[in-house]
Amino acid sequence: MTRAASLESKEQAVGSFERAEARAKALVEKDAYFGGRWQASETGEAYAVFDPATGLEIGKAPNLSDRQVDVAINAAETGLRLWAGMLPLERSRVLDAWYDLVLARRDGLAALITLEQGKPLAESLGEVDYAASFIRWYAEETKRDGGEILRSHLPGKRLHVNRAPIGIVAAITPWNFPSAMLARKAAAALAAGCSVIGLPSSKTPFSALALARLAEEAGCPPGVFSVITGSTRRIVPLLCGDTRIRAVSFTGSTEVGRLIAGLCAQTIKHVSLELGGHAPFLVFEDANLDLAIEDAMNAKFQTTGQDCLAANRILVHDDLYDRFVEGFTSRAAMLKVGNGFDPGVTIGPMIDDKALQKVEEQVFDAKQHGACLHLGGGVHNAGPNFYEPTVLSDVTDDMLIMHEETFGPVAGIGRFCEEDEAIRRANATEYGLAAYVHTRDLGRSERMSRRLEYGMIGINTSKMTGAPIPFGGVKQSGLGREGGPYGMHDFMELKYVCAAYE
C-alpha cells in the first residue's frame, strides 16, 4: 500500500468512527418507557449522564417519581395478563422481530454502548451480538417448554407438571454490559410469559432505553417490557417491596446483592443474583504457553478489566513462571489506550474516578508488599479516567489484589509449585463465579472440574459464555442461572396437577 493510500485508509477509519459517535447520539432517548408510552419525570427532575472518556455530558435521563414507578408496575400487571395469555408462537414472533431490529441497528447500538460505557467500539459490537443471541435463543425456547407428564403412583390418576409464568419481573442491570445484561434477563422472562420492568444503572441508561424503543417497534404490547430510570437507591426498594413483582433479577456487586436479597425476603420473591467474581487463572507446567498467555490477556483486559469474569488472580507453575511473565508483559505493552471511538483502541476508560481510585489502591498496596511492577502502574495521559495496562509479578496472598475484585486493567501474577496448592489458593475466596485452567493433562482437567468451587470453569479457553449455557456462580457470587433453558426456568413456577379420569 502506498503512503497516500495508507493515509486515505486512516482518514476513512477515523471518519467512520466519527459517524459511529453521531449515530450513538441519535439513539439517546430523553424519556423513560412504561405503560406503552415515553414519559418524562412528572416532577421535571432528570440526571446527567457523562461520557467516561471525555467527561462531557451525553444527555439527561428522567428521575421518575415514586408514583410513576407505581404506574409502571400497574401497567406491567395489565401487560402480564395479555402476554401470558398469548400463544407461545405469538410471543416468539415478537421476540424474533425484536432480534431483527437489534441486528438492523447493530452499529448504532454499539456506538451508544461506547459513548456511555467507554469500551472500545469493537467490543461494543461484540456486546450487541451477544445481546441479540439471547433474544434469538429465547424466541425459540418459548415454543419448547410445555412441562411434563409423570408416571403415576396413584391408581386412575394422571399427573401433570406445568410451568407457568412467575409474574412481573424486575431486571436490575449494571453499567459494564448495559445492553447484554438487560437482553439476557428480559428475553428469558418474556419467553416465559412474564412482563418485565428494567432498571438500568444510572451511569448507562441509554442503551437500555434504546432496547425498549426497538421492543416497542417489534410489537411488544404496552406494559409488557418497560425501562424506568432514576435513583436506584430509591427505586430498588420500591420494586423489591411491592408484592405485585414476583421476581427480581440483579447483576452487580455482592454487597448490593445481599441488600436486595434482604429486601426481597420481606415479600418472599424469587431472587436471581449474578454477583461479584474473583476468577483464578491457573497455568500448569504442561500448558501450551502461547495459548495460556493469549487467553490470560483476553480474560484480563477485555472491557478494560471491568468484568465479573475477569482473571483477577493469575497463578502460574514455577516451571513456566518467568517465561509467562515475560510473554504476558510483552503482549500487554502492545495494548492501545484511548477513547473507544478511536481506531485501534483496545483499552478504554474506567467508568469513573471511584473505580480508578480502587485500582490505584490495589497497585500501591501490592508494591508496598513486595510485588514487582513490570508495566504501567499509573493514570494514563489519555484522561483522568484512563489507567495504564499494568502487570505485577511476585503477587502473594496477603495483598489486596488477591482478596478484592479488581475491576480494572491490572494483572497480578503469582507462582505455585503443587496442584493442591493451586486448588487451595484458587478456592480461598468468598467468590465462586468463574475459573480458568490451562493444562494438557486430561486427568488434571477432570480434577480441576471437580475440585474448583466455581459455577463456570474454562479449560484451555477464555471463551465459555453464550446463550445456551447456565451463566452463574456459587458461594457469594450469586443465586440462580442465566441463559439456556435454565434462565427461563428461573422465571417460571412449577404447577402440579393430579387428575382422576372416569
C-alpha positions as CSV (number, residue, x, y, z in Angstrom):
1,M,0.0,0.0,0.0
2,T,1.4,3.4,-0.9
3,R,1.8,6.1,1.7
4,A,-1.1,8.1,0.1
5,A,-3.4,5.1,0.1
6,S,-2.4,4.4,3.7
7,L,-3.3,8.0,4.8
8,E,-6.6,7.7,2.9
9,S,-7.4,4.5,4.7
10,K,-6.7,6.0,8.1
11,E,-8.8,9.0,7.2
12,Q,-11.7,6.7,6.3
13,A,-11.3,4.8,9.5
14,V,-11.4,8.0,11.6
15,G,-14.3,9.2,9.6
16,S,-16.3,6.0,10.2
17,F,-15.6,6.3,13.9
18,E,-16.9,9.9,13.9
19,R,-20.0,8.8,12.1
20,A,-20.5,6.0,14.7
21,E,-20.4,8.6,17.5
22,A,-23.0,10.6,15.7
23,R,-25.2,7.5,15.3
24,A,-24.9,6.9,19.0
25,K,-26.1,10.4,19.9
26,A,-29.1,10.0,17.6
27,L,-30.3,7.0,19.7
28,V,-30.2,8.8,23.0
29,E,-33.8,8.8,24.5
30,K,-34.8,11.6,26.8
31,D,-37.8,9.8,28.3
32,A,-38.4,6.5,30.1
33,Y,-40.7,3.9,28.7
34,F,-43.6,2.3,30.6
35,G,-47.3,1.6,30.0
36,G,-46.6,1.8,26.3
37,R,-45.7,5.5,26.5
38,W,-42.5,7.5,26.6
39,Q,-42.6,9.7,29.6
40,A,-40.5,12.3,31.4
41,S,-40.4,12.7,35.1
42,E,-43.6,14.3,36.4
43,T,-41.5,16.4,38.8
44,G,-39.3,17.6,36.0
45,E,-36.2,16.0,37.6
46,A,-33.5,14.5,35.4
47,Y,-29.9,13.5,35.9
48,A,-27.0,13.9,33.6
49,V,-25.1,11.0,32.0
50,F,-21.5,11.5,31.1
51,D,-19.1,10.0,28.6
52,P,-16.4,8.5,30.8
53,A,-13.8,9.0,28.1
54,T,-14.3,12.8,27.7
55,G,-16.2,13.8,30.8
56,L,-18.8,15.5,28.5
57,E,-22.5,15.2,29.1
58,I,-24.3,12.9,26.8
59,G,-27.8,13.7,27.8
60,K,-30.2,13.6,30.7
61,A,-32.5,10.7,31.8
62,P,-35.7,11.2,33.8
63,N,-35.6,10.7,37.5
64,L,-39.0,9.1,37.8
65,S,-41.2,9.7,40.9
66,D,-42.4,7.0,43.3
67,R,-45.9,7.4,41.8
68,Q,-44.6,6.8,38.3
69,V,-42.9,3.6,39.5
70,D,-46.2,2.5,40.8
71,V,-47.8,3.4,37.5
72,A,-45.2,1.3,35.7
73,I,-46.0,-1.7,38.0
74,N,-49.7,-1.3,37.3
75,A,-49.0,-1.3,33.6
76,A,-46.8,-4.4,33.9
77,E,-49.6,-6.1,35.7
78,T,-52.1,-5.4,32.9
79,G,-49.5,-6.3,30.3
80,L,-48.8,-9.6,32.1
81,R,-52.4,-10.8,31.7
82,L,-52.2,-10.2,28.0
83,W,-48.7,-11.5,27.4
84,A,-49.1,-14.7,29.5
85,G,-52.4,-15.4,27.7
86,M,-50.8,-15.3,24.2
87,L,-49.8,-18.4,22.4
88,P,-46.0,-19.2,22.7
89,L,-45.7,-18.9,19.0
90,E,-47.1,-15.3,19.2
91,R,-44.6,-14.4,21.9
92,S,-41.9,-16.0,19.8
93,R,-42.8,-13.8,16.8
94,V,-42.4,-10.6,18.8
95,L,-39.0,-11.7,20.1
96,D,-37.9,-12.6,16.6
97,A,-38.9,-9.1,15.4
98,W,-37.0,-7.6,18.3
99,Y,-33.9,-9.6,17.4
100,D,-34.1,-8.5,13.7
101,L,-34.4,-4.8,14.8
102,V,-31.4,-5.1,17.2
103,L,-29.3,-6.5,14.3
104,A,-30.5,-3.9,11.9
105,R,-29.4,-1.1,14.4
106,R,-26.3,-3.0,15.4
107,D,-23.8,-0.2,14.6
108,G,-25.8,2.5,16.4
109,L,-26.4,0.4,19.5
110,A,-22.7,-0.5,19.7
111,A,-21.7,3.1,19.3
112,L,-24.2,4.0,22.1
113,I,-22.5,1.5,24.4
114,T,-19.1,3.0,23.7
115,L,-20.5,6.5,24.2
116,E,-21.9,5.9,27.7
117,Q,-19.8,3.0,29.0
118,G,-16.5,3.7,27.2
119,K,-15.4,0.3,25.9
120,P,-13.7,0.1,22.5
121,L,-16.2,0.0,19.6
122,A,-15.1,-3.4,18.5
123,E,-16.0,-4.8,21.9
124,S,-19.3,-2.9,21.9
125,L,-20.2,-4.6,18.6
126,G,-19.5,-7.9,20.2
127,E,-21.8,-7.0,23.1
128,V,-24.7,-6.2,20.7
129,D,-24.2,-9.6,19.0
130,Y,-24.1,-11.2,22.4
131,A,-27.3,-9.4,23.5
132,A,-29.1,-10.3,20.3
133,S,-28.1,-14.0,20.6
134,F,-30.2,-14.3,23.8
135,I,-33.2,-12.7,22.2
136,R,-32.9,-15.2,19.3
137,W,-32.4,-18.1,21.6
138,Y,-35.4,-17.4,23.7
139,A,-37.6,-16.7,20.7
140,E,-37.1,-20.4,20.0
141,E,-37.1,-21.6,23.6
142,T,-40.5,-20.0,24.3
143,K,-42.1,-22.7,22.0
144,R,-40.3,-25.7,23.6
145,D,-41.1,-25.9,27.3
146,G,-44.5,-27.4,27.8
147,G,-43.9,-29.2,31.1
148,E,-44.1,-33.0,31.6
149,I,-46.3,-36.0,32.5
150,L,-45.2,-38.1,35.5
151,R,-45.6,-41.8,35.9
152,S,-48.5,-42.1,38.4
153,H,-48.1,-43.7,41.8
154,L,-51.9,-43.4,42.3
155,P,-54.4,-45.7,40.6
156,G,-56.6,-44.0,38.0
157,K,-54.8,-40.7,38.2
158,R,-52.8,-38.7,35.7
159,L,-50.0,-36.4,37.0
160,H,-49.0,-33.3,35.1
161,V,-46.3,-30.8,35.9
162,N,-46.7,-27.5,34.0
163,R,-44.6,-24.4,34.0
164,A,-46.4,-21.1,34.5
165,P,-45.0,-17.5,34.3
166,I,-43.9,-16.4,37.7
167,G,-45.4,-12.9,37.1
168,I,-43.8,-9.4,36.9
169,V,-40.0,-9.5,36.8
170,A,-37.8,-6.6,37.8
171,A,-34.5,-6.7,36.0
172,I,-31.8,-4.5,37.6
173,T,-28.8,-4.2,35.4
174,P,-25.2,-2.9,35.7
175,W,-23.1,-0.4,33.8
176,N,-20.4,-2.7,32.4
177,F,-22.6,-4.5,29.9
178,P,-25.6,-2.2,29.5
179,S,-27.2,-4.0,26.6
180,A,-26.2,-7.6,27.1
181,M,-27.4,-7.9,30.7
182,L,-30.8,-6.5,30.1
183,A,-31.3,-8.6,26.9
184,R,-30.3,-11.7,28.7
185,K,-32.7,-11.2,31.6
186,A,-35.6,-9.7,29.6
187,A,-35.6,-12.2,26.8
188,A,-35.7,-15.1,29.2
189,A,-38.5,-13.6,31.3
190,L,-40.5,-12.6,28.2
191,A,-40.2,-16.1,26.7
192,A,-41.5,-17.5,30.0
193,G,-44.6,-15.3,29.6
194,C,-43.7,-12.7,32.2
195,S,-43.8,-8.9,31.9
196,V,-40.5,-7.1,32.6
197,I,-39.5,-3.8,34.2
198,G,-35.9,-2.9,33.5
199,L,-34.0,-0.6,35.8
200,P,-30.6,0.2,34.3
201,S,-27.6,1.7,36.1
202,S,-27.9,5.5,36.2
203,K,-24.4,5.6,34.6
204,T,-25.6,3.8,31.4
205,P,-29.4,4.2,30.9
206,F,-29.5,5.0,27.2
207,S,-28.6,1.5,25.9
208,A,-31.5,0.1,27.9
209,L,-33.9,2.7,26.6
210,A,-32.7,2.0,23.0
211,L,-33.6,-1.6,23.5
212,A,-37.0,-0.6,24.8
213,R,-37.6,1.5,21.7
214,L,-36.8,-1.5,19.5
215,A,-39.1,-3.8,21.5
216,E,-41.9,-1.3,21.0
217,E,-41.2,-1.2,17.3
218,A,-41.2,-5.1,17.3
219,G,-44.8,-5.1,18.6
220,C,-44.3,-5.8,22.2
221,P,-47.7,-4.9,23.9
222,P,-47.9,-1.9,26.3
223,G,-46.8,-2.8,29.8
224,V,-45.0,-6.0,28.8
225,F,-41.5,-4.5,28.6
226,S,-40.7,-1.3,30.4
227,V,-37.5,0.6,31.1
228,I,-37.6,3.0,34.0
229,T,-34.9,5.4,35.1
230,G,-33.9,7.3,38.2
231,S,-32.2,6.9,41.5
232,T,-31.5,3.2,42.0
233,R,-31.1,3.7,45.8
234,R,-34.7,4.9,45.9
235,I,-36.4,2.8,43.2
236,V,-34.8,-0.6,44.0
237,P,-36.6,-0.8,47.5
238,L,-39.8,0.1,45.8
239,L,-39.5,-2.7,43.4
240,C,-38.3,-5.2,46.0
241,G,-41.1,-4.2,48.4
242,D,-44.0,-4.4,46.0
243,T,-46.0,-7.7,46.3
244,R,-47.1,-7.4,42.6
245,I,-43.5,-8.1,41.5
246,R,-42.8,-11.8,41.9
247,A,-39.1,-12.0,40.8
248,V,-36.1,-9.8,40.9
249,S,-33.1,-10.4,38.8
250,F,-30.0,-8.4,39.7
251,T,-26.4,-8.2,38.3
252,G,-23.9,-6.2,40.3
253,S,-21.7,-6.3,43.4
254,T,-22.1,-8.9,46.1
255,E,-22.5,-6.2,48.7
256,V,-25.6,-4.8,46.9
257,G,-26.8,-8.3,46.1
258,R,-27.0,-9.1,49.8
259,L,-29.1,-5.9,50.4
260,I,-31.5,-6.8,47.5
261,A,-31.9,-10.4,48.8
262,G,-32.8,-9.0,52.2
263,L,-35.4,-6.6,50.8
264,C,-37.0,-9.3,48.7
265,A,-37.2,-11.7,51.6
266,Q,-39.9,-9.4,53.1
267,T,-42.3,-10.3,50.3
268,I,-40.9,-13.8,49.5
269,K,-39.8,-13.0,46.0
270,H,-37.8,-15.3,43.7
271,V,-34.3,-13.8,43.5
272,S,-31.8,-14.3,40.8
273,L,-28.4,-12.8,41.6
274,E,-25.3,-12.6,39.4
275,L,-22.7,-11.0,41.7
276,G,-19.0,-10.4,42.0
277,G,-16.2,-12.6,40.8
278,H,-12.5,-13.1,41.7
279,A,-11.5,-15.5,39.0
280,P,-8.3,-17.5,39.3
281,F,-6.4,-18.3,36.1
282,L,-4.2,-21.4,36.7
283,V,-1.4,-22.2,34.3
284,F,0.2,-25.6,34.9
285,E,3.7,-26.8,33.9
286,D,2.4,-28.8,30.9
287,A,0.3,-25.9,29.5
288,N,0.6,-24.5,26.0
289,L,2.4,-21.4,27.0
290,D,1.4,-19.2,24.0
291,L,-2.3,-20.2,24.3
292,A,-2.2,-19.6,28.0
293,I,-0.8,-16.1,27.5
294,E,-3.3,-15.3,24.8
295,D,-6.3,-16.5,26.9
296,A,-4.9,-14.7,30.0
297,M,-4.8,-11.4,28.0
298,N,-8.4,-11.9,26.9
299,A,-9.6,-12.9,30.3
300,K,-7.9,-9.9,32.0
301,F,-8.2,-6.9,29.7
302,Q,-11.5,-7.2,27.8
303,T,-13.9,-4.4,28.9
304,T,-10.8,-2.7,30.4
305,G,-10.9,-5.4,33.1
306,Q,-14.3,-4.2,34.2
307,D,-15.9,-7.6,34.0
308,C,-17.0,-10.1,36.7
309,L,-15.4,-12.9,34.6
310,A,-12.0,-11.1,34.5
311,A,-9.0,-13.1,35.5
312,N,-8.1,-11.5,38.9
313,R,-5.5,-14.0,40.2
314,I,-3.2,-15.3,37.6
315,L,-1.3,-18.2,39.2
316,V,1.5,-19.9,37.2
317,H,3.5,-23.0,37.9
318,D,7.1,-22.3,38.8
319,D,8.5,-24.1,35.8
320,L,6.7,-21.7,33.4
321,Y,6.6,-18.6,35.6
322,D,9.4,-16.4,34.2
323,R,8.6,-17.1,30.6
324,F,4.9,-16.5,31.2
325,V,5.5,-13.1,32.9
326,E,7.9,-12.0,30.1
327,G,5.5,-13.1,27.4
328,F,2.4,-11.6,29.1
329,T,4.1,-8.3,29.8
330,S,5.2,-8.1,26.1
331,R,1.6,-8.6,25.0
332,A,0.2,-6.2,27.5
333,A,2.6,-3.5,26.3
334,M,1.0,-3.7,22.9
335,L,-2.4,-2.6,24.1
336,K,-3.6,0.8,23.0
337,V,-5.3,3.1,25.5
338,G,-7.8,5.7,24.4
339,N,-11.3,6.8,23.5
340,G,-13.3,3.8,22.4
341,F,-14.2,5.6,19.1
342,D,-10.5,6.0,18.1
343,P,-9.2,3.3,15.7
344,G,-7.2,0.5,17.2
345,V,-8.0,1.2,20.8
346,T,-8.2,-1.9,23.0
347,I,-8.3,-0.3,26.5
348,G,-11.0,2.4,27.2
349,P,-11.6,4.5,30.3
350,M,-12.6,3.3,33.7
351,I,-16.3,4.1,34.4
352,D,-15.5,6.8,36.9
353,D,-12.9,8.2,39.3
354,K,-14.0,6.0,42.1
355,A,-13.3,2.9,40.1
356,L,-9.9,4.2,39.2
357,Q,-9.0,5.0,42.8
358,K,-9.7,1.4,43.8
359,V,-7.2,0.2,41.1
360,E,-4.7,2.7,42.3
361,E,-5.1,1.5,45.9
362,Q,-4.5,-2.2,44.9
363,V,-1.4,-1.4,42.9
364,F,0.1,0.8,45.7
365,D,-0.6,-2.0,48.2
366,A,0.9,-4.7,46.1
367,K,4.1,-2.6,45.5
368,Q,4.3,-1.9,49.3
369,H,4.2,-5.6,50.0
370,G,6.9,-6.5,47.5
371,A,5.2,-7.0,44.1
372,C,7.4,-6.2,41.1
373,L,5.9,-3.7,38.6
374,H,6.7,-4.7,35.0
375,L,4.4,-2.4,33.2
376,G,2.1,0.6,33.8
377,G,1.1,1.5,37.3
378,G,-0.4,4.9,36.9
379,V,-3.0,7.1,35.3
380,H,-2.7,7.3,31.5
381,N,-2.3,10.6,29.8
382,A,-5.5,10.0,27.7
383,G,-7.5,11.5,30.5
384,P,-8.4,11.3,34.3
385,N,-10.5,8.1,33.9
386,F,-7.8,6.2,32.0
387,Y,-5.4,3.8,33.7
388,E,-2.4,2.2,32.2
389,P,-2.4,-1.6,31.5
390,T,-0.5,-2.8,34.4
391,V,1.4,-6.0,35.1
392,L,2.6,-7.0,38.6
393,S,4.6,-10.2,39.4
394,D,5.5,-11.9,42.7
395,V,2.0,-11.2,43.9
396,T,1.2,-13.0,47.1
397,D,-1.9,-13.9,49.0
398,D,-1.5,-11.1,51.6
399,M,-2.0,-8.4,49.0
400,L,-5.3,-6.6,48.5
401,I,-5.4,-7.6,44.8
402,M,-5.6,-11.2,45.8
403,H,-8.6,-10.5,48.1
404,E,-10.7,-7.8,46.3
405,E,-12.2,-7.9,42.9
406,T,-10.0,-5.5,40.8
407,F,-12.4,-4.4,38.0
408,G,-9.6,-2.6,36.1
409,P,-6.7,-3.2,33.7
410,V,-4.3,-4.6,36.3
411,A,-2.9,-8.1,36.2
412,G,-1.5,-9.6,39.3
413,I,0.7,-12.7,38.7
414,G,1.8,-15.2,41.4
415,R,3.5,-18.6,41.3
416,F,2.8,-22.0,42.7
417,C,4.6,-25.4,42.8
418,E,2.0,-28.1,43.5
419,E,-1.5,-28.9,42.2
420,D,-3.0,-29.0,45.6
421,E,-1.5,-25.6,46.4
422,A,-3.1,-24.1,43.3
423,I,-6.5,-25.5,44.1
424,R,-6.4,-24.4,47.7
425,R,-5.4,-20.8,46.8
426,A,-7.9,-20.6,44.0
427,N,-10.7,-21.6,46.3
428,A,-9.6,-19.3,49.1
429,T,-12.2,-16.6,48.4
430,E,-15.9,-15.9,49.1
431,Y,-16.5,-15.7,45.4
432,G,-17.2,-18.6,43.0
433,L,-18.2,-17.3,39.6
434,A,-15.6,-18.3,37.1
435,A,-12.2,-20.0,37.0
436,Y,-9.7,-20.7,34.2
437,V,-7.3,-23.6,33.9
438,H,-4.6,-24.3,31.3
439,T,-3.2,-27.9,31.2
440,R,-2.8,-30.7,28.7
441,D,-3.3,-33.4,31.3
442,L,-6.8,-34.9,31.0
443,G,-6.7,-36.3,34.5
444,R,-5.9,-32.9,35.9
445,S,-8.6,-31.3,33.8
446,E,-11.1,-33.6,35.4
447,R,-9.8,-33.0,38.9
448,M,-10.0,-29.2,38.4
449,S,-13.6,-29.5,37.2
450,R,-14.5,-31.4,40.4
451,R,-12.4,-29.6,43.0
452,L,-12.6,-25.9,41.9
453,E,-15.5,-24.2,43.7
454,Y,-16.9,-22.2,40.8
455,G,-20.0,-22.1,38.8
456,M,-18.2,-21.9,35.5
457,I,-14.8,-23.3,34.5
458,G,-12.9,-22.8,31.3
459,I,-10.3,-25.5,30.4
460,N,-7.7,-24.2,27.9
461,T,-10.1,-21.4,26.8
462,S,-11.2,-18.0,28.0
463,K,-14.4,-18.1,25.9
464,M,-17.1,-20.1,27.5
465,T,-20.3,-17.9,27.7
466,G,-23.2,-17.7,25.4
467,A,-27.0,-18.1,25.0
468,P,-27.3,-21.9,25.6
469,I,-25.2,-22.1,28.8
470,P,-26.1,-21.7,32.5
471,F,-24.3,-18.5,33.5
472,G,-23.9,-18.0,37.2
473,G,-21.8,-18.7,40.3
474,V,-21.7,-20.4,43.7
475,K,-20.9,-19.1,47.2
476,Q,-21.1,-15.3,47.3
477,S,-21.2,-15.0,43.6
478,G,-24.9,-15.4,43.3
479,L,-28.1,-17.5,43.1
480,G,-29.7,-19.0,40.0
481,R,-28.5,-19.1,36.4
482,E,-29.0,-17.0,33.3
483,G,-29.0,-18.4,29.8
484,G,-30.4,-21.5,28.1
485,P,-33.5,-23.3,29.5
486,Y,-32.1,-22.7,33.0
487,G,-32.5,-19.0,32.7
488,M,-36.1,-19.3,31.5
489,H,-37.0,-21.7,34.3
490,D,-35.9,-19.0,36.8
491,F,-39.0,-17.0,35.7
492,M,-41.4,-19.9,35.9
493,E,-43.4,-21.6,38.7
494,L,-44.0,-25.3,38.7
495,K,-47.7,-26.2,38.8
496,Y,-48.6,-29.8,39.6
497,V,-52.0,-31.3,38.6
498,C,-53.3,-34.6,39.8
499,A,-56.4,-35.5,37.8
500,A,-58.7,-38.5,38.1
501,Y,-60.4,-39.7,35.0
502,E,-63.5,-41.9,34.8
